[in-house]
Amino acid sequence: MSIATARSLSLYPQPPQGAFIKKYKLADRSITRLIKIPRAILIYTVEEDRTVGQVETSLVTAEKAEEPLISDKLAGKLGIAVLDFAEGLWCLKMRWGKTVRKSK
């Protein structure tokens, strides 16, 4: 999650109790901090024709993040299958071969 989103949720600059901070070296050799809040939210995949989930997950705030990302494990729990990364095409596993969706 971006700093702006974390701020809007009152999770930054002072993260809630139970959060922890790790420093990571990025490919460009700069250092960034990740703030992880374990088991922070319930998340769903919501589409016009169905809702999948209630998956409890952690939130990670990255100082250099520009947009929200989800992990491969969370995508799997939400039933998301990637068809084409470059084109942003995906489907719900339960709709494989029936409905192709495009990331916004």
C-alpha positions as CSV (number, residue, x, y, z in Angstrom):
1,M,0.0,0.0,0.0
2,S,1.2,3.5,-0.7
3,I,2.0,6.0,2.0
4,A,-0.9,8.2,0.8
5,T,-3.3,5.3,1.3
6,A,-1.8,4.4,4.7
7,R,-2.1,8.0,5.8
8,S,-5.8,8.1,4.7
9,L,-6.4,5.0,6.9
10,S,-4.4,6.5,9.9
11,L,-1.8,3.8,9.5
12,Y,1.2,6.1,8.8
13,P,3.4,7.7,10.0
14,Q,2.5,5.9,13.3
15,P,1.5,2.3,12.6
16,P,-0.7,0.5,15.0
17,Q,0.5,-1.7,17.8
18,G,1.7,-5.1,16.5
19,A,3.2,-3.6,13.3
20,F,6.8,-4.2,12.5
21,I,9.3,-2.5,10.2
22,K,11.9,-4.1,8.0
23,K,14.4,-2.4,5.7
24,Y,15.0,-3.7,2.2
25,K,17.6,-3.0,-0.4
26,L,16.0,-2.5,-3.8
27,A,17.5,-3.3,-7.2
28,D,18.7,0.3,-7.6
29,R,20.6,-0.2,-4.3
30,S,18.4,2.3,-2.5
31,I,16.9,1.3,0.9
32,T,13.2,1.3,1.6
33,R,11.2,0.5,4.7
34,L,8.2,-1.9,4.7
35,I,5.8,-1.6,7.5
36,K,3.8,-4.8,8.0
37,I,0.6,-4.9,10.0
38,P,-0.3,-8.6,10.6
39,R,-3.9,-9.8,10.0
40,A,-5.1,-6.3,9.5
41,I,-8.0,-6.5,7.1
42,L,-10.6,-8.8,5.4
43,I,-10.4,-8.6,1.7
44,Y,-12.7,-9.8,-1.2
45,T,-12.7,-9.9,-4.9
46,V,-15.7,-7.9,-6.0
47,E,-17.0,-8.1,-9.6
48,E,-20.3,-7.1,-11.2
49,D,-21.5,-10.8,-11.2
50,R,-19.9,-12.2,-8.0
51,T,-18.0,-11.7,-4.8
52,V,-15.2,-14.1,-3.7
53,G,-13.6,-14.2,-0.4
54,Q,-13.4,-13.1,2.9
55,V,-9.7,-13.6,3.3
56,E,-7.9,-12.2,6.3
57,T,-4.6,-10.7,5.3
58,S,-1.8,-8.4,6.5
59,L,-1.2,-4.9,5.1
60,V,2.3,-3.8,4.0
61,T,3.1,-0.2,3.5
62,A,6.0,0.5,1.2
63,E,7.6,4.0,1.2
64,K,8.2,3.9,-2.5
65,A,5.0,2.1,-3.6
66,E,2.9,4.0,-6.1
67,E,-0.1,1.6,-6.3
68,P,-1.5,-1.3,-4.3
69,L,-0.2,-4.8,-5.0
70,I,-1.3,-8.2,-3.8
71,S,0.9,-11.2,-3.3
72,D,0.7,-14.4,-5.3
73,K,-0.6,-16.2,-2.1
74,L,-3.4,-13.7,-1.6
75,A,-4.4,-13.9,-5.3
76,G,-4.6,-17.6,-5.0
77,K,-6.8,-17.4,-1.9
78,L,-9.1,-15.0,-3.8
79,G,-9.3,-17.4,-6.7
80,I,-7.5,-15.1,-9.2
81,A,-5.7,-16.7,-12.2
82,V,-3.5,-14.5,-14.3
83,L,-3.9,-15.0,-18.1
84,D,-1.5,-12.4,-19.4
85,F,0.6,-10.1,-17.1
86,A,1.5,-7.6,-19.8
87,E,-2.1,-7.1,-20.9
88,G,-3.5,-7.3,-17.4
89,L,-5.8,-10.2,-18.2
90,W,-7.1,-12.4,-15.5
91,C,-10.0,-14.6,-14.5
92,L,-11.5,-16.2,-11.5
93,K,-10.5,-19.8,-11.3
94,M,-14.2,-20.8,-11.0
95,R,-14.8,-19.0,-14.3
96,W,-11.8,-20.3,-16.2
97,G,-12.5,-20.3,-19.9
98,K,-15.8,-18.4,-19.5
99,T,-15.0,-14.8,-18.3
100,V,-11.8,-12.9,-19.0
101,R,-11.3,-9.7,-17.0
102,K,-8.9,-6.8,-17.5
103,S,-7.1,-4.9,-14.8
104,K,-7.8,-1.1,-14.6
